[in-house]
Amino acid sequence: MSVRTAVPIAMRLSVLVLFALVIGEFVTDLPGPGWATTSLPATVVFLLMAATTILQRRAAAPRGEPRPPVEVDPPVTGRWSALNSPADKTPSHGTHVYGQTYAIDIVADPETGEGEPPARPVFRWLWPFFRRNGAFPAFGVPLLAVADATVAKASDGQRDHLSRNSLAGVVYLMLFEGTIRSIVGAHRIVGNHVILDLGDGTYAVYAHVQRGSLRVKAGETVRAGQLLGRVGNSGNTTEPHLHFHLMDTPDLDNARGVPFTWRGVGVPANGETFTVGEQPEAQVASQVEAQAEVQAGERVAEA
């Protein structure tokens, strides 16, 4: 087991030990003074948690000269805006953990008429606390393969939760929801996801996929532009969006980030909008899926 794999396991065990100490103090009468049974062990665990967090971040940091950016196709079509982009800083999300040194978040940002409100709900300080996913134009948008590849991992059984794009929602996400997910593991942070093996030690991650939307499974080969699934709001998210990055292994706990550039787009900076035309294979995939949905509806009507 490598250090990069062992460190996150040690961190999660530390948190579980801390919880056990707190619960033990309240539900049992541990022998001895409180400082010896709770305070001292808790302090040691806190120090261990801090140490493992630092080690995890250092272990995931790139080594030596960064690899040249890998050019791939954009994973979506339409008009989008970039957030937390590596064009502005690295690590783009404030950490190297999970191979996300060069990760990017993108949100659908369709144009609206003059004088009309934006299609994407803006962040609110007070109200509403949460919104339904259907209010966001990114939710349900097709996700496309960025290159010819093999599916390394595919998982879409987690729920799509309500948005967290308000002050109360973000606080709840950071203090409670996010903490619990980090303890459980990386798969809860990224939510439903698909990882593609692009070859040459490069893997593409699509995170926060819509529940039940994946059209591929591990071991399958896919073509560039092929429909993989749809944008969702699962995992550690404030609103429906796509989190995308490249890394050097399919193991999120053991990964280091790999720079990317999207063909015809580059790497959009924070707040920059970009538009991608629909690819021929994506058009065919969308038509096939739409036809399948119509046929399914007809069968239900006949029943």
ABEGO torsion letter per residue (X at the ends): XBAAAAAAAAAAAAAAAAAAAAAAAAABBBBEBAAAAAAAAAAAAAAAAAAAAAAAAAAABBBEBBBBBBBBBBABBEBBBBBGBAAABOBAAGBABGGAAABBBBBBBBBBBBGBBBABBBBBAAOBABBBAAABAABGBBBBBABBBBBABBBAABBBBBBABBAAAAAAAAAAAAAAAAAAEAAAAAEBBBBBBAEGGBBBBBBGBBBGABABBBGBBBBBGBBABBBBABEBBABBBBBBBBBABABAAABBBBBBBBBGAEBBBBGBBBBBBBBAAAAAAAAAAAAAAAAAAAAAAAX
